[in-house]
Amino acid sequence: MPQDQKSLQRLLEKANGLPLCPGVYIMKDKSGKVIYVGKSRKLKNRVSQYFQKGKKNFKTERMVRAAEDFDYIVCSTEIEALTLENTLIKQYSPRYNIKLKDAKSYPYIKITAEKYPRLVYTRTRGSDKARYFGPFTGTATVFTVLDLVRKSLGIPNCKRRFPQDIGKERPCMYYQMNQCCGVCTGKVSEVEYNELIRCAADILRGNISTAVGMLEEQMESFAEAERYEAAARCRDTIIALKNLNEKQHVVAAPGTEHDVFGLYTDEICSSISVMYVRDGAVTDKADYVFGASVIADSETLSSFITEHYRIRDYIPKTILLSFNLEDEDMKMITEYLSDKAGRKVTVKTPERGDLHRLCETVNDNATERARRYAADARSDESVLLDITELLRLEVLPERIEAYDVSNIGADNKVCGMVVYEDGRFNKADYRSFNIKEVKGTDDYASMREAMARRFSHLLSDESGSFSRYPDLILLDGGRGHVSCVKELAREMGIDIPIFGMVKDDFHKTRALCTESDEINIAKNKAVYMLIYRIQEEVHRFSVSKSSNAKRSTLRHSSLEKIKGIGAAKAAKLLKELGGLGGVKKASEDELAAIKGISRADAANIVEYFSLKQK
């Protein structure tokens, strides 16, 4: 609801009372929900600008109109404000801020801290002494890079551990194919191998020419020492690396090292592209697209850049931007990145020459990514508009949650929740509810129990995606399910549109329903296909969760009910006797012969299953 002048004047007066010092401000809507978090070197100047008369971009104007109040936190330095801002954005997930996914979602390449280090894929950054490279944009990129580095340098990809496994087995076929240096043969010294690892680290940083130079020096040294086999290995590695370098997309002179940021923004979305240039070649790129509500101004972009590097160990000496930032924000991120890198980092927007053209190339990537997003969004929005009209909703259902109860026996009841948001299934927001209170297989009561727990999260003060209100709730079931959940929603003061997804006799989607009526969706193919996909996905998810619960029960629960049998003994019994059936058939002597199972345990097991059969 647009604010009147009186409300704006009130907020302006509050903003004018802020101190002229670094800090973070937190915008809230009329319900008290955080909608935007920002930082500034001078709080009073930055926050008061929002409520003064003057032209603002449409996204900022929308945020200001939604703001009913704000809080602020004073910081001692600009860097402290920047760090706190990123922390609060993660905590509250404000609608108008640019948000990056959590660091644990990104893949890395790890060089282990062993005598003979290995190159491995990981999503977990430990506090060990290993070296981590990345994060990379996806697993496909990681495995491609790993494969190229391993094959180019001949680094082993087997499960053998060195030096303890040297000479124990004959070399594998990768050694015969010249794709492994053959540490297991004993012909590669620890020094030679660690030189290869040094080369791998250089390549992973994008410095292929450095690795080639080092290998050339090593090859000459081996040749002078008449170690011709080692010199030949160096020669072959140099050839492989030069071939690898030729395959890369060269955009700058050798030795050039930049990260380049491009930006495109309009009313539909904002798109940021990042290109990583190492030794003059593009080694990786990343695209980030944000919806219509996200503000892409100097403040949010500077926060994006600092958060982008927070999870990265390596920062190049020069970062190029295709867009301008305010002096305050440019100074802040330069100081932050220099401090993190331990040396001077230059952040600049080139206005001419080769670097400017490089920025334009990355801008073109951002523009193309935004174009594809807009095309997909128009298609998705068209379907959502049809659903809005068909169901007579008040708002476009940008976030749809669907629920399905799956029963495998009376003891394994699970309600699955899937989320369809921004034109895709948001698997990070999927949840499952184990039904604990309902006895038997009462679907209505099970759905009510699960939805009661879901609604309680909406009413709590917690933050994060699980506290976000859906625009539409779909239940896999008929009128009875809808009636049951709507009654619960009224009792808890929840006002969200709720409909059932009805299936025909062949278990296929037929219609949507309220407590009393069915709504035919077959005439609109796009709507039907979307509802069908949602119903199939929530059914798949809930069945998978209940199946996992059943498997766990079959493997352990029955045995763990027996006196003296815990999880460890149950696992031992199942392994030794080939499953639960083997345990049931085993005699007392056979059970007692298993290490860790006492005669008393064996007697209890036999007695338990004898009573179960009666």
N, C-alpha and C positions, 0 to 999 in steps of 0.2 A: 504494500500500500504506500503510495507516494507520501512523503513527509510534507507537512505544512511549514510555512516560514517560521512559525513560533518554535517548532521542534529543531529546525536548523539553527536558529539563533541561540537556543539553549546549548546545543552541542558546540557551537562556535565559541560561546562564552567559556565553556568548560575547557576547550582546547587552548584558548588564550591564557588560561591560568596554568598551563603546563610549564615546566622548567626548560631553559635553553641548555639542555645537556643530552648526552646519548641515552637511548632507551628503546624500548619496544612498546608498541601500542596494539590493543586487541579490540577490534570492532565486534559488536554483538547486535543481533536482531531483537525484535520485540519479545521473543521467547527466551532470550538470554543465551542463545546459541552463538558460538564464535563463528563469524563469517569471513573474517580477514585478519591477518597478523602482519604487521609491518615494523620496520626499524628506522631509526634516524639518528643523525649526529646531533640534531637539535629538535627535540620532540615538539616543542611549541610551534615552530615554523612548519614542520611537515604536516602535523595533524590538523592545524587550523586551515591549511590550504583546501582540505576536503570540503569544508563547510562554508567557505567564502564563495561569493558570486564570481562567475567566470566560466569559461568553456572548459569542459572536461570530456575525455573520451567516453563513449557510451557505456563501456563496461565499468569504468570507475563511477560514473553517474548512477548506474544500477546498484552498485555496492553501497554508495552513500545513501540512496533512498531507502535501502533495506536496513541501514544502521540505526539503531534506537539508542545506543549508548556505547561507551568504550572505557576500557581500563588501560593502565599503563604501568610499566616497570622501569625504573631508573637504573641505568648501568654505569659503571665507572669508565668504560672505554667503548669505542665503536666496535671493536672486534668482539667484545663481550656481548654487545647488542646483537651482532650478526649471528653469533653462536646460539644465543637464547631464542632468536627469531626462528631459526631452523628447528630447534627443539620443540617449540610451541606449535609450529606447522605440523610436525609429525604427531603431536599429541592430539590436536583438535581437528586435523584435516579440513581446514576452512574452505568453503565453496569457491572463493575468489582467488585463492593462492595457487601458484604453480607447485605441484607436488611430484617428487620423484619417488619411485618405488623403493622399498627398503633395501639396504645394501645386501642383506642375506639372499636376495633373489638373484643376484648377479653371479655369473660364473667367472672363475679365475683359473690361471695356470700357476701351479705351485712347483718350485724347485725345492725338494726336501733337504733337510739338514742332516745328511748322512755322509759317511766316508765316501761312498759312491752315490751321489745324489740322483734322484729320479725326477722326471717331469710327469706331473699328474694333473688331472682335472679335479676341481673342487668348487663347492659353493660355500664352504666354511673357511673363514679366516681365523686361524688359531693364534695363540700367543707364543707359538714355538719360534725357533730360530730360522724357519723356512723363509724363502723369498716368494712373494706373490706378485703376479703380473696381471694387470687388468684394472677394473672389471671389463669384460668383453660384452658385446651387445647381445650375444646369444650362444647357445651351446654349439650350434653348427660352426660358428666362427672359431670357437675354442678348439674343437676337434680337427678342423681344417689346419689351424696353426700348429697344433701339436703334431699332426701327421707330417706336415712339411718340415718342421724343425727336427723331429726324430729321424726322418729318412735322410734329410740333408746332412746331418751330423753323424748319423749311425748310432744314436743313443738308444740303448735297449728299452724294449717295451714289454718285457716278460716279468714274471713274478719272482724271479731269482733275486737273492740278496747278495751283495758283494761287500767284502771279499770272501765271505764264508762259503759261497757256492761256486767259486772259481775252480774249474777242473773237475767238478763232480759229475757233470753230464756233458754229452757232446753238444756242440753248437746247434741252434735251431735253424729252420729254413731261412729265416730273415738274414742270418749271417751268410748263408750260401748265396742269397740274392743280393748281397752287398748293401743291405739296408740296415745292418747292425755292425758296429765295430768289433763285436765279439769279445767283450770283457771276460766272458766265461772261459775263453781259451787260455787266459793268462798272458796273452801277447800284448795287452794294452795296460800300461802302468797307471797307477793312481794319478800321477802328475799329468799324463796325457789325457786321461779321462776328464779330469777337472778342467783342463784347458777347453775341452769340448763343451763342458757345462758353462764356462765363461762365455764361449761363443753363443751358446743358446740364450744366455741372459741378454747379450747384446742384440741378438735377433729379436727377442721378445720386446726389447725396448725400441725396436725399429732401426737399430744401427747395424745394418748388414755390412756396410763398407768397413766399419771398425772391426767386425769379426773377420772379414776377408783379410785385412791388413795384418791382424794378429796371426792368422793361420799361415800367411805367406812368410812371415818372419820365422815361425816355428818350422815350416817346411825346409827353409834354407839351413836352419840350425841342425835338423835331423840329417839332411844331405851331407853337411860338413862332417858330421859324426859318423857317417856311413851307415846310418840307420834308415836304409832305403825303404823298408816296408812301412815304417811310420811316416816317412816323407810322402810316400804314395797315398797313404790315407789322407794326409793333409791336402794333397793335390786334388783328390777326388771330392773332398768336402768343399774346397774353394770353387770347383767347377759347378757343384750343385747349388751353392749359395749365389753364384753369379747368374745362374739360370733362374733361380727364385726371384732375384732382384729384377730381372728383365720382365717377369710376368706381372709385377706390380704396376699400378697406375701411377706414372711419374707426373707430378704436378709442379715441381720446383727443382732447384739446383741440388746436386748431391750435398749432403751435410745439413740441408734445411730441416728444421724441426719446429713445427707449429701445431697447435690445436686451433681450429677455425670454427667459429659459431655463426650460423646464419639464422635469420628470423623472418617469418611471414605471419601477419596477423590481420584478421578482418572480423566481421560480425559473427561468422560461423565458428571459427576456431583460431587457435594460435599454434604455429608449428616451429619447432627449433631443430635444426640439423647441426650435428657436430662432425667434423672431419679431422681425423688424426693423421698428420703428416710426419713421417720419420724418414730421415735420410732422403728427402725429396719425393718420397712415394707415399701414397695413401695406404695405411696399414689397417684401418678400420673406420667405420662411420656409424653414427647413431642418429635416430630420428625420434622426436618426442612430440606428440600432438595432444593438445588440451582443448577442452570444450569451450562453448560460447561464453560461459560465465567467468572464465579465468582472465584476470587482468595481466597483460603483458606490457608493463611499463618499466622504467629504469629501476625502480625499487625491487619488483618481483624478479626481473631478469638478473640483477646482481645477486639476489638470493639463490636463484637457480644455479648460477655459475659456481658460487661457493659450495653449495650442496653437492654439485656435480664432482668437485674435487675433494670433498671431505672423505669419500670412500676410495680415493685413488692415492697410491703411494708416490707416483711419479707425476710431476708437473713440468711441462716444457718451459724454457726460458721466455718464450714469446707466445702470447695468446691473442689471436686476431678476432675482432668482432665486426660483423657487417653492419652493426647498429650503434648508435651513440648512447652513452649513459651519462647521467648527470655527474658533475665533477665530484660531488660528495660520494656517490655510489662507486665511481671509478676508483677513487682514492681508497675507499674501504676494501674493495675486493683485491686491489693490488697489494695492500698491506697484509691482508689475510693470506693470500697465496704465497707471497714472499716469505712470510713467517712460517708457513707450513712446509715450503720447499727448502728452507734454510739458506736461501740465496735470493738475489733479486729476480723477480718475475715481472715482465713488461706486458701490460694489457693495453692494446691500442686498436683504433679503428682507422685503417689505411684509406686514404682518399684518392690515391692514384697508383699507377704502376702495377707490377705483377702481383703484389700482395692484395691490392684492391680487386683485381680480376679473380684471384683465388676466393676472396670473400663473396664475390658475385656468383661464382660457381656453387658455393655452399648455399647461398640464398636461393638459387634455382632449385636445389634439392629440397629445401624447406617449402618452397612454393608448390612443387610437384606433390610432395607428401600431403600438403593441405588440400590440394585439388582432389586427390584420391579420397581423403577423409570426407570432404564436402559431398562428393558423389555418393559415398556410402551413407552419409548422414541423411541426405535427401531421400534416399530409398527407405532407410529405417524410419525417418520422421513421417513419411507418407503412411507407412503401416501403423505407426503409433497414433497418427491423427485418425485413421480409420477406426482403431480400437477405441479411442477417446469418444468418437461420435457414436459408435455402436453400443458402448456401455454407458454413454452419457456421463462421462467423467468430467470433473471440474478442471483438471490439469492434465497435461500430456504425461503419460506414465513412463518417465525416463528411467526409473528403477522399479523393476517388477520382481517380486519374490514369489516362488512357487514351493508348495509343500506336498509331501506324499508319505504316508505311513506304510512301512513294509514289515510284514510278520513272517518269521520262519520259526514256527512253534510259539508257545506262550511265553518263553523266556527270552526271546530275541526280537524285541519290537523296537524299531528305529523310525524316527521321522526325519526325512531328509529335507534340507532347504537349499534351493539353488537361486542364483541372482542373475537376472538379465538386465544389463545396464550399458548405456552408450553403444547399443547395437551389437553386443556380444555377451557371452556368458562370462561373468566375472568369478572365476573359480576361486580366487583368493578370499571371496566373501561367502563361499559355501559353508554350511554348518550342518551338523547332525545332532539329534536329540535322542538319547537312549530313554525309552519309556520305562520308568521305574515304579510308578504308583499304581498303574492300571493292571488288574489281574485278568488273565484270559486274553482274548483277541478282540476286544471292543474297539473298533476303528474310531468311532466318534470320541470316546473318552481319551484314546491315545492322542488324537489330533488336538483335543482341547488341552491336554497336559503340555504337549510340545508348544502350542501357540501361547499358552500362559507364560511359559518361560521366555519365549521370544518377545512378547509384549512387555515383560518386566524389564528387559534391557532397554526398550524404547523409553520407559518411564524413569530409568535410573539417571544418575548424573555422569555416567561414564562417557568417555569419548571414543572415537574410532568408528569404523564402518558398521559395526554391529549395533550402534546406537542411532544409525540413520533411518529415518522413516521411509518406507517404500511408498511409491505412488499407487501401487496396485498389488493386491495379494491374490494369488491363484491357488486353489486347493485341488489336488487330484481326488475328486470325489463328487458326489451329487448334492442334492438340496439339503440332505441331512447334515453333511459336513459344513455347508455354508451356514445353516441355521445355528449349529452348535458354536462355531467360531464367532459369528456375529454377536451372539448373545454374550459370549465371553468378552468381546471387544467393548460392548456397551457397559458391561460391569466394571471394566478397567479404565473406562474413559478414553478409549482409542477410537479415532475416527479415520479409517482407511477403507477404501472400496475393496470388497471381498467377493470373489466369484468362484464357482466350482468349474472344473474341467471334466465334462461328462464323456464317458467312452461308450461305444456301441457294443453289440454282442461279440464282435471280433477283437475287442480290446483296443480299438482305434478311436482317436479323438472324434467326437460327434458335435459337441456344442459347449457353450458356456451357460452357467445357470446362476440364478439367485435362490432365495429360500423357496420361491413359489413358481418361477418361470424358467423356461429354457430360451437361450438366444442363439439362433442359427448363425453359424459362421462359415458354412460351406460355400455360400455365394461369393465371398471375398477370398480369393485364393491366397493372397499375401497374408491376410490375417490368419486364415486357417493354418498355413504352413508355419507361421511363427508360434501359434499356440501349440501345434503338434510338436514342434521342436522342443518347446519348454516342457510339455508334458512328458515326452520321451526322456529328456535329460533328467528331470527330477525323479522319474521312476528308476532310471538307470542308477542314479546316485544313491537313492535310498535302499535299493536292493543290494548294491555293493556294500553298503555299510552294515546292513543286517546280516549279509552273508559272512562278512569278516567277523562279526560278533558271534555268529553260530560256529564258525570254524574254531574260534578261540575257546568257546564253551566246550566243543567236542574234544579238543585237545587237552584241556586242562581242568575245567570246572568239575567234571564228574570225579576225577581222581583226587582233586584237592578237597573234596567233601569227606574223604576218608580220613579217619583219625591217624595222625602221624605223617600224612603225605602233603608236602608243600609243593610249590611250583618247581623247584629244582628236582625233587624226586619224581614228580609227574613227568617232567621232560625226559628224565633218564629212562623211566619205564617205557614211554612211548617209543623212544629211539631204539632201545634194546629189543623190544618185542614187536616192532613194526606197526604200531598204532594201537588204538583203543581195543579193537577186536582181539589182538594178540594178548593184551593184558587180561581181558575177560576170560580167555581160554586157558591161561597159564595156571599151572598147579602151584601149590604153596612152596614146594621145593624149587621150582623153576624161578619163582619170584625171589625167593631168599638167596638164590645163587647170583643175583645181580648185585654188583658192587654198590654199596650205599643203602641197600634195602635189607632191613633186619628181619628176623624171623617173625617178630611181632607185627611189623609192617605187612609182611606177606599174608599173615593170618587175617589181618584187618581187611586187606584187599579182597581175599577170597570170600570172607564173610559178607562184605558189602555187596558184591555182585550176586552172591547166592540169594540174599534177601531181595534184591531188585528183581530177580527172576520169579519169585513166588507171587 
